[in-house]
């Protein structure tokens, strides 16, 4: 299973994450495009790291919410959202071109990711933005119970999907992520490794309600926020390689 990680989220004098350490152990780098994190120099450096380690790259756009790190929902019109997505994708693809790299997919960040999974009309707007910019780009979405419906919507826009599971998040019985404000929504390291093992070997996860949930995923989201998180990536990589 491919490992993906959100990177390039520093900006100015503010540093976020252990990007280079994480980059050495992942397959896909979701690179911030300036609206929640990242700036031109950070994008340039993150792309150079991806090139150095042979990591495939994707755009990681968000709502225009730098103060809230893209974690606050915003009531944008479809026209505004599509323009914001085009702006961010274009920034990263342009920076990547300078280094001889090609952006392969789009993974919305934070509130935009959660909102598009909960709101079909918003999901369609994101699909339209990707299709209009470059239909060869894939869209990364949450793997879950409603994958068939999302796939049908994506097919209408000729956009391919990458289905993503989360290593460190507890799932609800209906296949969504347990909200962060609920106890147990973020797994301990032991629980995380157990969930990854179960997902890799059986294609299922245990939900918050104790149910066994089938989960078909192309890629697994990991984090490089600190040294402990990077060490967890290394352990997850070993589990996926078995």
C-alpha positions in Angstrom: 0.0 0.0 0.0 1.3 3.5 -0.9 2.1 5.8 2.0 1.1 9.4 1.6 2.0 12.4 3.9 1.1 16.1 4.1 4.3 18.1 3.7 5.5 21.6 2.9 3.2 23.2 5.4 5.8 25.6 6.9 5.8 29.2 5.9 8.0 32.2 6.6 9.8 31.7 10.0 7.2 29.2 11.1 8.4 25.6 10.8 6.0 22.6 10.6 7.0 19.0 10.6 10.1 16.8 9.8 9.7 16.9 6.1 13.0 15.5 5.0 13.0 12.7 7.5 9.4 11.7 6.5 10.1 12.0 2.8 12.6 9.2 2.9 9.9 6.7 3.9 6.8 7.6 1.8 5.6 7.2 -1.7 3.3 10.2 -2.2 3.9 13.8 -0.9 0.9 16.0 -0.6 2.4 19.5 -0.9 0.7 22.6 0.6 0.0 25.3 -2.0 0.1 28.5 0.0 -3.5 28.8 1.3 -3.1 27.0 4.6 0.6 26.5 4.7 3.6 26.7 2.4 5.1 29.6 0.5 7.2 29.8 -2.7 10.5 28.9 -1.0 9.0 26.1 1.1 7.3 24.6 -2.0 10.6 24.8 -3.9 12.5 23.0 -1.1 9.8 20.4 -0.6 9.7 19.6 -4.4 13.5 19.3 -4.3 13.2 16.8 -1.5 10.6 14.8 -3.4 12.9 14.7 -6.4 15.9 13.7 -4.3 14.0 10.7 -2.7 12.0 9.8 -5.8 8.6 10.6 -4.2 5.6 11.2 -6.4 3.9 14.6 -5.7 0.3 15.9 -5.4 -1.2 19.3 -4.7 -2.7 19.8 -1.2 -5.0 22.8 -1.6 -7.3 24.2 1.0 -9.8 26.9 1.7 -8.1 30.3 1.8 -7.6 30.1 5.6 -4.0 30.5 6.6 -4.9 31.8 10.1 -7.0 28.7 10.8 -4.6 26.3 9.0 -7.4 25.4 6.6 -9.4 23.7 9.3 -12.4 26.0 9.2 -15.2 25.5 6.8 -16.0 28.4 4.4 -19.1 29.2 2.4 -17.6 29.7 -1.0 -19.6 29.7 -4.2 -18.7 26.9 -6.8 -17.1 29.6 -8.9 -14.9 30.9 -6.0 -13.9 27.4 -5.0 -12.9 26.3 -8.4 -10.9 29.5 -8.9 -9.1 28.9 -5.6 -8.3 25.3 -6.5 -7.0 26.3 -9.9 -4.8 29.0 -8.4 -3.2 26.6 -5.9 -2.8 23.7 -8.3 -1.2 26.0 -10.8 1.2 27.3 -8.2 2.5 23.9 -7.4 2.5 22.5 -11.0 4.5 25.6 -12.1 7.0 25.2 -9.4 7.3 21.5 -10.1 7.9 22.1 -13.8 11.0 24.2 -13.1 12.5 21.1 -11.4 11.4 18.6 -14.1 8.6 17.2 -11.9 4.9 16.5 -12.6 2.0 16.8 -10.2 0.0 13.5 -10.3 -3.0 14.1 -8.1 -4.9 16.5 -5.8 -5.7 15.9 -2.2 -7.8 18.7 -0.6 -6.7 19.7 2.9 -8.5 19.9 6.3 -12.0 21.3 6.3 -12.2 21.2 2.5 -11.5 17.5 2.5 -14.1 16.8 5.2 -16.7 19.1 3.6 -16.4 17.5 0.1 -16.9 14.1 1.6 -20.1 15.2 3.4 -21.5 17.5 0.7 -22.1 16.0 -2.8 -22.5 19.3 -4.5 -19.1 20.5 -3.1 -17.5 17.2 -4.1 -18.8 17.8 -7.7 -17.3 21.3 -7.6 -13.9 19.8 -6.6 -14.1 17.2 -9.4 -15.0 20.0 -11.9 -12.0 22.0 -10.8 -9.6 19.0 -11.2 -11.2 18.1 -14.6 -11.0 21.6 -15.9 -7.4 22.0 -14.9 -6.1 18.6 -16.1 -8.2 15.5 -16.3 -5.1 13.3 -16.0 -4.8 14.4 -12.3 -6.3 12.0 -9.8 -8.4 13.1 -6.8 -7.6 11.6 -3.4 -10.7 11.0 -1.3 -11.6 9.1 1.9 -12.1 5.4 1.4 -15.4 4.3 2.9 -18.9 2.8 2.5 -20.0 5.3 -0.2 -17.1 4.8 -2.6 -19.3 3.6 -5.4 -21.3 6.8 -5.5 -18.1 8.9 -5.5 -16.7 6.8 -8.3 -19.8 7.3 -10.4 -19.6 11.1 -9.9 -15.9 11.1 -10.7 -16.5 9.0 -13.9 -18.9 11.7 -15.2 -16.0 14.2 -15.0 -13.5 11.7 -16.4 -11.5 12.0 -13.2 -9.8 8.9 -11.5 -9.8 8.5 -7.7 -7.2 7.5 -5.2 -8.9 6.0 -2.1 -7.2 6.9 1.1 -7.3 5.3 4.6 -5.9 6.8 7.8 -3.4 5.0 10.0 -4.1 7.0 13.1 -7.8 7.8 13.0 -10.7 5.8 14.4 -13.6 5.1 12.0 -17.3 5.3 12.7 -19.6 2.4 11.9 -20.6 4.2 8.6 -17.1 4.5 7.4 -16.4 8.1 8.2 -13.6 9.4 10.5 -14.6 9.9 14.1 -14.7 13.6 14.8 -11.6 14.9 16.6 -13.6 16.3 19.4 -14.7 12.8 20.4 -12.7 10.7 22.8 -10.7 8.0 21.0 -10.8 9.6 17.6 -7.0 9.7 17.3 -5.4 6.3 18.0 -2.5 5.6 20.3 0.7 4.3 18.6 -0.2 0.8 19.6 -3.7 1.1 18.3 -2.5 2.7 15.1 -0.1 -0.2 14.3 -2.8 -2.7 15.1 -5.2 -0.9 12.7 -2.6 -0.8 10.0 -1.8 -4.5 10.4 -5.5 -5.4 10.2 -6.0 -3.2 7.2 -3.1 -4.7 5.3 -3.7 -8.3 6.2 -7.5 -8.4 6.2 -8.7 -5.2 4.4 -10.8 -4.2 7.4 -10.7 -1.9 10.5 -12.4 -1.9 13.8 -14.8 1.0 14.2 -15.6 3.2 17.2 -18.7 1.0 17.8 -16.7 -2.2 17.7 -17.9 -3.2 14.2 -15.6 -4.8 11.5 -15.6 -2.4 8.6 -14.4 -3.5 5.1 -12.1 -0.8 3.7 -10.6 -0.8 0.3 -7.8 1.7 0.0 -5.0 2.6 -2.5 -3.0 4.6 -0.1 -2.5 5.1 3.7 -2.1 8.6 5.2 0.8 8.9 7.7 2.2 12.0 9.4 5.7 13.5 9.8 4.9 16.1 12.4 7.8 15.1 14.7 10.4 12.5 15.3 8.0 10.1 17.0 5.7 10.3 14.0 8.5 9.7 11.6 9.5 6.6 13.6 5.9 5.4 13.3 6.1 5.8 9.5 9.1 3.5 9.5 7.2 0.9 11.5 4.1 1.3 9.2 6.3 0.9 6.2 7.6 -2.4 7.6 4.1 -3.7 8.2 3.0 -2.8 4.6 6.0 -4.6 3.2 5.1 -7.9 4.8 
